[in-house]
Amino acid sequence: MDAGHIVEDRSAANSNGTNILFLTSSPRRDTSYSNLVGMRVLRELRQVYPGATVTIRDLARNPLPHIDDDFVTATRSIAGPRSERQRAQVERSDDLIDELVGSEVVVIAASMINFGIPSTLKAWFDHIVRPGRTFDYSGGGSQGLLRGRRAILVLARGGIYSAGPLRSFEHDESYLRSVLEFIGITDVQTILIEGMGLGPDFAERAVDAAMRRAGAVAGVLAPA
Ligand SMILES: Cc1cc2nc3c(=O)[nH]c(=O)nc-3n(C[C@H](O)[C@H](O)[C@H](O)COP(=O)(O)O)c2cc1C
């Protein structure tokens, strides 16, 4: 297992069968607002799912490689993997997909970097969006295979994109919702932490609001 993979709370005694996958991607480590609010979401989810197994994957600290010719040949050609390197690439992709498939809830924390998601998070999607594993072609279209799972997006941005003149520059939430829908995950809640570059008072209010929303979002997921 690679170093980017940390499993918490895994014990038969305390597991209630719910698996939560927490992906972090901020390059700012300990000062990251998306990580801070994401950890709050986890605490709230633990109230909703006591004893859940939580897997944390820090994509910034332990980045995946960009996909390359070997990856594409191994995962998208009829022949499949033919060299040791190609087999290793499929294995890594399979492990990441298994981790996602085995999770009922995925929490994705991301900084806005140049109007989109961090490239480390994009690399994760490049590894897990795979025909036959997370989506299939059917009747001239495609079909997501991961239905029934839930996602929570925790998105930190320096500016404001939910309204106003920068709206059309927003490519983090819209991308994430599209690619998640493509693989079948349509139950998606978003927690925005916007305007972090607009001064300390504004930032403090934005974090407070996001922390409150974390509780509300986790509450929506509470089993009936
Ligand atoms: C390299 C870099 C690029 C950034 N690009 C943008 C951007 O395009 N739009 C924006 O609103 N904020 C941008 N920011 C600001 C971050 O989105 C903001 O600091 C946010 O809080 C980062 O998330 P984090 O706190 O989880 O690290 C950028 C920050 C960095 C370091």
The ligand as a Tripos MOL2 file, in Angstrom:
@<TRIPOS>MOLECULE
LIG
   31    33     1     0     0
SMALL
NO_CHARGES

@<TRIPOS>ATOM
      1 C1         -1.1850   28.7390   -7.0530 C.3       1 LIG1
      2 C2         -2.4880   29.3270   -6.5950 C.ar      1 LIG1
      3 C3         -3.4690   29.6280   -7.5320 C.ar      1 LIG1
      4 C4         -4.6760   30.1570   -7.1200 C.ar      1 LIG1
      5 N1         -5.6450   30.4280   -8.0450 N.ar      1 LIG1
      6 C5         -6.8070   30.9740   -7.6500 C.ar      1 LIG1
      7 C6         -7.8270   31.2720   -8.5920 C.ar      1 LIG1
      8 O1         -7.7060   31.0460   -9.7830 O.2       1 LIG1
      9 N2         -8.9780   31.8240   -8.1300 N.ar      1 LIG1
     10 C7         -9.1840   32.0630   -6.8100 C.ar      1 LIG1
     11 O2        -10.2500   32.5510   -6.4410 O.2       1 LIG1
     12 N3         -8.2490   31.7770   -5.8880 N.ar      1 LIG1
     13 C8         -7.0740   31.2380   -6.2870 C.ar      1 LIG1
     14 N4         -6.1170   30.9470   -5.3610 N.ar      1 LIG1
     15 C9         -6.4180   31.1710   -3.9310 C.3       1 LIG1
     16 C10        -6.8890   29.8880   -3.2810 C.3       1 LIG1
     17 O3         -7.9930   29.3310   -3.9450 O.3       1 LIG1
     18 C11        -7.2330   30.1680   -1.8410 C.3       1 LIG1
     19 O4         -6.0420   30.5320   -1.1560 O.3       1 LIG1
     20 C12        -7.8690   28.9710   -1.1510 C.3       1 LIG1
     21 O5         -8.0630   29.2750    0.2120 O.3       1 LIG1
     22 C13        -6.9760   27.7470   -1.3040 C.3       1 LIG1
     23 O6         -7.5830   26.6270   -0.6980 O.3       1 LIG1
     24 P1         -6.9520   26.0440    0.6580 P.3       1 LIG1
     25 O7         -7.1210   27.1170    1.6980 O.co2     1 LIG1
     26 O8         -7.7250   24.8120    0.9470 O.co2     1 LIG1
     27 O9         -5.5130   25.7740    0.3620 O.co2     1 LIG1
     28 C14        -4.9100   30.4080   -5.7460 C.ar      1 LIG1
     29 C15        -3.9280   30.0720   -4.8090 C.ar      1 LIG1
     30 C16        -2.7370   29.5360   -5.2240 C.ar      1 LIG1
     31 C17        -1.6890   29.1690   -4.1880 C.3       1 LIG1
@<TRIPOS>BOND
     1     1     2 1
     2     2     3 ar
     3     2    30 ar
     4     3     4 ar
     5     4     5 ar
     6     4    28 ar
     7     5     6 ar
     8     6     7 ar
     9     6    13 1
    10     7     8 2
    11     7     9 ar
    12     9    10 ar
    13    10    11 2
    14    10    12 ar
    15    12    13 ar
    16    13    14 ar
    17    14    15 1
    18    14    28 ar
    19    15    16 1
    20    16    17 1
    21    16    18 1
    22    18    19 1
    23    18    20 1
    24    20    21 1
    25    20    22 1
    26    22    23 1
    27    23    24 1
    28    24    25 2
    29    24    26 1
    30    24    27 1
    31    28    29 ar
    32    29    30 ar
    33    30    31 1
@<TRIPOS>SUBSTRUCTURE
     1 LIG1         1 GROUP 0 **** ****
